[in-house]
Amino acid sequence: MTVRHILMAGTAALILPLASAYAAPPEDTLVVGISADASTFDPAAISSRDNSNIAKHIFGTLYEITPEGDIVPQMAESYVEAEDGLSYTYTLKPDLTCEDGEVLNAEDVAYSFNRAADPANAFTGNTPGFVYSSIGFNGAEVVSDNEVKINLTKKNPVSFGLIAEVFIHCKDSYEAMSLEDAAATPVASGSYRLASWDRGSQVVLEKIKDPGNFENIIWRIIPEASTRSAELIAGNVDIITNVAPDQLDAVNNSGTAAVKSVQGTRRIYVGFNMREDFATGSEGGAAIQKTDVRVALQYAVDVEAICAQLLNFECTRATGLVNPPTPMPRLSLIPTIPTRLRNCSTLPAIRAAKTAPVSRSPSRLRVAVTSTTPTWLSPSASISTISA
């Protein structure tokens, strides 16, 4: 029996019988069922997670983040952070090349970073839209043939990890292409090349160099969650994404597929606007600045029910915006409302309480919440998060 792994997240759907036109993949080919097609293969324009997952096999990065969360060398062999934290200088590995045989050196790396930031290109992908705004990207420059410096406008402890998300590509190849060509016909710097792209159907990658565990990777576009699950159970795909929670038992009981639960990087949280202009602009804005009000509002979110009924797996409450197992050591979770109520003699009265109206006055905001099942969200001072 072959055990296949599932990446979990999604909305409810039923598993239905399916007569598939696809055969089981050969041993040297990995087939992945995804919910949405890629929109572009221009490394600076990629914005979705599915799109990025494919591109990571086509393009290299200076460093990469392992499934365990470690940041390890990929195209670079070492780096030096400036004492003021405003630059990182990377030394590249020798003998790097792109798909077309072009030598990849520091000039290509600097070009890759600067191209994404060029306003003339009007890119809005993950690199310019998130990475650069987060780290305060201030240009890349060549130090030597195998050394490149990434400059920042501000020190940020997560800069090193975010820089590892930027895809590297060869300058000569991309200067010769239009933006339309770059989006449809990428020139690989990683282990795989784009062999074919049948839009709305599948993306086929072909291995061109090590490392790489498969000769081919096929990304099949299967929008329906129930169809993806049925294809997995039938053995026509090896991995699927966005699995509906109510299909997990059916997959695990199929005998041909299994769910593998992993600690993800996703965070679901309730955030509050603490800006001064918001506080002075409205009565509600002023009220939300008060810790008691924020705590009261968080009571209305039933984390246990969300995890059990919507996500269908166990969630871990985080003490901050960094997921377990690396919580903030100075913070601790406030005891949950059920814990408090178990020690409260007025529990029957609370269960029987009638809904009271919400009233406001210039000096006070009163929030009334009624529940017949005391499954509440544990509060924190300003933000509550769960990780999935």
C-alpha positions as CSV (number, residue, x, y, z in Angstrom):
1,M,0.0,0.0,0.0
2,T,1.3,3.4,-0.9
3,V,0.8,6.1,1.7
4,R,0.3,9.6,0.2
5,H,0.5,12.8,2.1
6,I,-2.0,15.7,2.2
7,L,-1.4,19.3,2.9
8,M,-4.4,20.5,4.9
9,A,-6.6,23.6,4.7
10,G,-9.9,24.4,3.0
11,T,-13.6,24.4,3.1
12,A,-16.1,21.6,3.4
13,A,-17.0,19.4,0.5
14,L,-18.0,15.8,0.0
15,I,-15.9,13.1,-1.6
16,L,-17.7,11.8,-4.7
17,P,-17.0,8.9,-6.9
18,L,-14.9,9.9,-10.0
19,A,-14.1,8.2,-13.2
20,S,-10.7,9.7,-14.0
21,A,-9.0,9.9,-17.3
22,Y,-5.6,10.1,-15.6
23,A,-3.5,7.0,-14.8
24,A,-1.4,6.5,-11.7
25,P,1.9,8.5,-12.0
26,P,5.2,6.7,-12.8
27,E,7.8,6.3,-10.0
28,D,10.0,9.2,-11.3
29,T,7.1,11.6,-11.5
30,L,5.4,13.5,-8.6
31,V,1.9,14.7,-9.3
32,V,0.4,17.5,-7.1
33,G,-3.3,18.5,-7.2
34,I,-3.8,22.2,-6.5
35,S,-6.9,24.3,-6.4
36,A,-5.8,27.2,-8.7
37,D,-3.6,27.7,-11.7
38,A,-0.5,29.8,-11.7
39,S,-1.1,33.4,-12.9
40,T,2.5,34.2,-13.9
41,F,6.0,32.8,-13.8
42,D,7.7,36.2,-13.7
43,P,9.6,35.9,-10.4
44,A,8.8,39.5,-9.4
45,A,5.1,39.2,-10.1
46,I,4.2,36.0,-8.3
47,S,1.8,36.6,-5.4
48,S,-0.1,33.5,-4.5
49,R,1.1,30.6,-2.4
50,D,0.2,27.9,-5.0
51,N,2.1,29.9,-7.7
52,S,5.1,30.4,-5.4
53,N,5.2,26.7,-4.5
54,I,5.7,25.9,-8.2
55,A,8.2,28.7,-8.8
56,K,10.4,27.5,-5.9
57,H,11.3,24.6,-8.1
58,I,12.1,26.8,-11.1
59,F,14.1,29.6,-9.4
60,G,16.8,29.5,-6.8
61,T,17.1,31.8,-3.8
62,L,20.2,32.9,-1.8
63,Y,19.0,30.9,1.3
64,E,16.0,28.7,1.8
65,I,13.7,27.9,4.7
66,T,13.5,24.2,5.5
67,P,10.2,22.5,6.7
68,E,11.7,22.6,10.2
69,G,12.0,26.4,10.0
70,D,15.8,26.5,9.6
71,I,17.3,29.0,7.1
72,V,20.1,27.2,5.2
73,P,22.3,28.1,2.2
74,Q,21.0,27.5,-1.3
75,M,22.7,29.7,-4.0
76,A,24.8,31.5,-1.4
77,E,27.4,29.7,0.7
78,S,27.7,32.4,3.5
79,Y,26.6,35.9,4.4
80,V,27.7,38.8,6.7
81,E,25.3,41.1,8.4
82,A,26.5,44.7,8.9
83,E,26.9,45.8,12.5
84,D,24.1,48.4,12.0
85,G,21.8,45.8,10.5
86,L,21.3,47.9,7.3
87,S,23.0,45.5,4.9
88,Y,23.6,41.8,4.2
89,T,26.6,40.7,2.0
90,Y,26.2,37.3,0.5
91,T,29.0,35.1,-1.0
92,L,27.7,33.0,-3.8
93,K,28.5,29.3,-4.4
94,P,30.8,28.7,-7.4
95,D,29.7,27.4,-10.8
96,L,26.1,28.6,-10.7
97,T,24.3,28.6,-14.1
98,C,20.8,29.2,-15.5
99,E,18.8,26.9,-17.7
100,D,20.2,28.4,-20.9
101,G,23.8,28.0,-19.8
102,E,24.4,31.6,-18.7
103,V,26.8,31.9,-15.8
104,L,25.0,33.2,-12.7
105,N,27.1,35.6,-10.6
106,A,26.7,38.6,-8.3
107,E,25.6,40.9,-11.1
108,D,22.6,38.6,-11.8
109,V,21.6,38.5,-8.1
110,A,21.8,42.3,-7.9
111,Y,19.8,42.6,-11.1
112,S,17.1,40.2,-9.7
113,F,16.6,42.3,-6.6
114,N,16.7,45.6,-8.4
115,R,14.4,44.5,-11.2
116,A,11.6,43.7,-8.8
117,A,11.9,47.2,-7.3
118,D,12.0,49.1,-10.6
119,P,8.9,51.3,-10.7
120,A,8.9,51.1,-14.5
121,N,8.0,47.4,-14.2
122,A,5.1,48.1,-11.8
123,F,5.4,44.8,-10.2
124,T,3.0,44.0,-7.3
125,G,4.0,40.4,-6.4
126,N,5.2,39.1,-3.1
127,T,8.8,40.4,-3.5
128,P,8.0,44.1,-4.1
129,G,4.7,44.2,-2.4
130,F,5.5,42.4,0.9
131,V,9.2,41.5,1.2
132,Y,10.6,44.9,0.2
133,S,8.1,47.0,2.1
134,S,8.8,44.8,5.2
135,I,12.5,45.1,5.1
136,G,12.9,48.6,3.7
137,F,14.8,47.4,0.6
138,N,17.2,50.1,-0.5
139,G,18.9,48.5,-3.5
140,A,21.4,45.7,-4.3
141,E,24.9,46.2,-5.4
142,V,27.8,44.1,-6.7
143,V,30.8,43.8,-4.4
144,S,32.8,41.3,-6.5
145,D,32.0,38.6,-9.0
146,N,30.7,36.3,-6.3
147,E,29.6,38.9,-3.6
148,V,26.5,40.9,-3.5
149,K,25.2,43.4,-0.9
150,I,21.5,43.9,-0.1
151,N,20.9,47.3,1.4
152,L,18.0,48.2,3.8
153,T,16.6,51.5,5.1
154,K,15.9,50.0,8.5
155,K,17.0,47.2,10.8
156,N,14.5,44.4,11.0
157,P,15.2,41.0,12.8
158,V,13.2,39.1,10.1
159,S,15.0,40.6,7.1
160,F,17.3,37.6,6.6
161,G,14.3,35.2,6.4
162,L,12.4,37.5,4.0
163,I,15.4,38.1,1.7
164,A,15.4,34.3,1.3
165,E,12.0,34.5,-0.5
166,V,13.4,36.6,-3.4
167,F,13.8,34.5,-6.6
168,I,17.1,34.8,-8.5
169,H,17.3,34.9,-12.3
170,C,19.9,35.6,-15.0
171,K,20.2,39.2,-16.1
172,D,21.0,38.7,-19.8
173,S,18.1,36.3,-20.3
174,Y,15.5,38.6,-18.7
175,E,16.8,41.8,-20.3
176,A,16.2,40.2,-23.7
177,M,12.6,39.3,-22.8
178,S,9.5,41.4,-22.6
179,L,7.4,41.3,-19.4
180,E,4.9,39.2,-21.3
181,D,7.6,36.7,-22.3
182,A,8.9,36.6,-18.7
183,A,5.5,35.8,-17.4
184,A,5.0,32.8,-19.7
185,T,8.4,31.5,-20.6
186,P,10.7,31.6,-17.5
187,V,14.4,30.9,-17.7
188,A,15.1,28.6,-14.7
189,S,17.9,29.1,-12.2
190,G,16.8,26.2,-10.0
191,S,16.6,22.5,-10.4
192,Y,13.6,22.4,-12.7
193,R,12.5,24.1,-15.9
194,L,9.0,24.8,-17.1
195,A,8.4,22.1,-19.7
196,S,4.8,23.0,-20.5
197,W,2.0,25.1,-19.2
198,D,-1.5,24.0,-20.3
199,R,-3.4,26.9,-18.7
200,G,-6.3,25.8,-16.5
201,S,-5.2,22.1,-16.7
202,Q,-1.6,21.5,-15.6
203,V,2.0,22.7,-15.2
204,V,4.8,20.3,-16.0
205,L,8.3,20.8,-14.7
206,E,11.4,18.9,-15.9
207,K,14.5,18.3,-13.8
208,I,17.6,19.9,-15.3
209,K,20.1,19.5,-12.4
210,D,20.5,18.4,-8.8
211,P,19.1,18.6,-6.2
212,G,15.8,17.1,-7.2
213,N,14.1,13.9,-6.2
214,F,11.9,13.4,-9.3
215,E,12.6,13.7,-13.0
216,N,9.2,15.4,-13.5
217,I,6.8,17.3,-11.3
218,I,3.2,17.7,-12.6
219,W,0.9,20.3,-11.0
220,R,-2.7,19.4,-11.9
221,I,-5.2,22.2,-11.6
222,I,-8.3,20.7,-9.8
223,P,-10.6,23.5,-8.5
224,E,-13.1,21.2,-6.8
225,A,-12.0,20.0,-3.3
226,S,-14.1,16.8,-3.6
227,T,-12.4,16.0,-7.0
228,R,-8.9,16.5,-5.6
229,S,-9.7,14.1,-2.7
230,A,-11.1,11.5,-5.0
231,E,-8.1,11.7,-7.3
232,L,-5.8,11.2,-4.3
233,I,-7.8,8.2,-3.0
234,A,-7.7,6.7,-6.6
235,G,-4.0,7.1,-6.7
236,N,-3.9,9.5,-9.6
237,V,-2.1,12.2,-7.7
238,D,0.4,12.0,-4.9
239,I,-0.3,15.2,-3.0
240,I,-3.2,17.5,-2.8
241,T,-3.7,21.0,-1.2
242,N,-6.7,22.7,0.4
243,V,-8.3,19.6,1.7
244,A,-11.8,20.1,3.0
245,P,-12.0,19.3,6.8
246,D,-15.0,16.9,6.5
247,Q,-13.0,14.8,4.1
248,L,-10.2,13.9,6.4
249,D,-11.7,10.8,7.9
250,A,-12.7,9.5,4.5
251,V,-9.1,9.9,3.2
252,N,-7.6,8.3,6.3
253,N,-10.0,5.4,6.1
254,S,-9.4,4.9,2.3
255,G,-6.4,2.5,2.7
256,T,-4.6,4.3,-0.1
257,A,-4.0,7.8,1.3
258,A,-3.3,9.4,4.6
259,V,-3.4,12.8,6.2
260,K,-0.1,14.1,7.6
261,S,-0.6,16.9,10.1
262,V,2.2,19.4,10.4
263,Q,2.8,22.6,12.2
264,G,2.0,25.3,9.7
265,T,2.8,29.0,9.4
266,R,-0.7,30.2,9.2
267,R,-2.1,32.5,11.9
268,I,-5.7,33.4,12.5
269,Y,-6.0,36.4,14.8
270,V,-8.2,39.3,15.9
271,G,-6.4,42.6,15.6
272,F,-7.3,46.0,16.9
273,N,-6.6,49.4,15.4
274,M,-4.5,51.3,18.0
275,R,-3.6,54.3,16.0
276,E,-4.1,57.7,17.7
277,D,-6.1,59.2,14.8
278,F,-8.5,56.3,15.0
279,A,-8.8,56.7,18.8
280,T,-9.7,60.4,18.5
281,G,-11.9,60.0,15.4
282,S,-14.8,58.1,16.8
283,E,-16.3,56.9,20.1
284,G,-15.7,53.3,19.1
285,G,-12.1,54.1,18.2
286,A,-11.6,55.6,21.7
287,A,-13.2,52.6,23.4
288,I,-11.1,50.0,21.6
289,Q,-8.0,51.5,23.2
290,K,-9.2,50.1,26.6
291,T,-7.9,46.7,27.5
292,D,-11.1,45.6,29.1
293,V,-13.1,46.4,25.9
294,R,-10.6,44.4,23.8
295,V,-10.8,41.5,26.1
296,A,-14.6,41.6,26.1
297,L,-14.8,41.6,22.3
298,Q,-12.5,38.6,22.1
299,Y,-14.9,36.6,24.3
300,A,-17.3,36.4,21.3
301,V,-14.9,34.3,19.2
302,D,-15.2,30.6,20.0
303,V,-11.8,29.2,19.2
304,E,-12.6,25.6,20.2
305,A,-15.6,25.6,17.9
306,I,-13.7,27.1,15.0
307,C,-11.0,24.5,15.3
308,A,-13.3,21.5,15.8
309,Q,-16.1,22.4,13.3
310,L,-14.5,24.5,10.6
311,L,-10.8,23.5,10.5
312,N,-11.4,19.9,11.9
313,F,-8.0,19.7,13.6
314,E,-6.4,20.7,16.8
315,C,-5.2,24.3,17.0
316,T,-2.5,25.7,19.2
317,R,-3.0,29.1,20.8
318,A,0.0,31.3,20.3
319,T,1.3,33.9,22.7
320,G,2.2,36.3,19.9
321,L,2.7,36.6,16.1
322,V,5.4,34.0,16.1
323,N,4.0,30.5,15.8
324,P,4.8,27.6,18.2
325,P,7.3,26.1,18.9
326,T,9.0,29.5,19.1
327,P,6.6,31.5,21.3
328,M,7.4,34.7,23.0
329,P,8.9,33.6,26.4
330,R,7.8,36.8,28.3
331,L,4.1,36.3,27.5
332,S,1.7,33.7,28.8
333,L,-1.9,32.9,27.9
334,I,-4.7,34.2,30.1
335,P,-6.9,31.3,31.4
336,T,-9.9,30.5,29.3
337,I,-13.4,31.5,30.2
338,P,-14.5,27.9,30.7
339,T,-11.7,27.5,33.2
340,R,-12.9,30.5,35.1
341,L,-16.5,29.5,34.9
342,R,-15.8,26.1,36.4
343,N,-14.7,27.9,39.5
344,C,-17.6,30.3,39.5
345,S,-20.7,29.7,41.6
346,T,-22.8,31.9,39.3
347,L,-22.4,29.6,36.2
348,P,-26.1,28.6,36.1
349,A,-27.1,32.2,36.2
350,I,-24.7,33.0,33.4
351,R,-26.1,30.2,31.2
352,A,-29.6,31.5,31.8
353,A,-28.9,35.1,31.2
354,K,-30.9,37.0,28.6
355,T,-29.2,39.0,25.9
356,A,-28.7,42.6,27.1
357,P,-28.5,45.5,24.7
358,V,-25.2,47.2,24.0
359,S,-25.3,50.7,25.3
360,R,-22.9,53.6,24.8
361,S,-22.4,56.8,26.7
362,P,-19.7,59.4,26.4
363,S,-17.9,57.9,29.4
364,R,-18.6,54.1,29.1
365,L,-19.1,51.3,26.6
366,R,-21.0,48.2,27.9
367,V,-20.8,44.9,26.0
368,A,-23.2,42.1,26.9
369,V,-22.6,38.6,25.6
370,T,-24.9,35.6,26.1
371,S,-24.0,31.9,25.5
372,T,-25.7,28.7,26.5
373,T,-22.5,26.8,25.9
374,P,-19.5,28.5,27.6
375,T,-16.9,27.8,25.0
376,W,-15.1,31.1,24.7
377,L,-11.9,32.5,23.3
378,S,-9.2,33.1,25.9
379,P,-8.5,36.9,26.0
380,S,-5.2,38.7,25.8
381,A,-4.3,42.3,26.3
382,S,-4.5,43.4,22.7
383,I,-4.3,40.4,20.3
384,S,-5.3,36.8,20.3
385,T,-4.0,34.3,17.8
386,I,-4.4,30.6,17.0
387,S,-2.0,28.8,14.7
388,A,-3.0,26.1,12.2
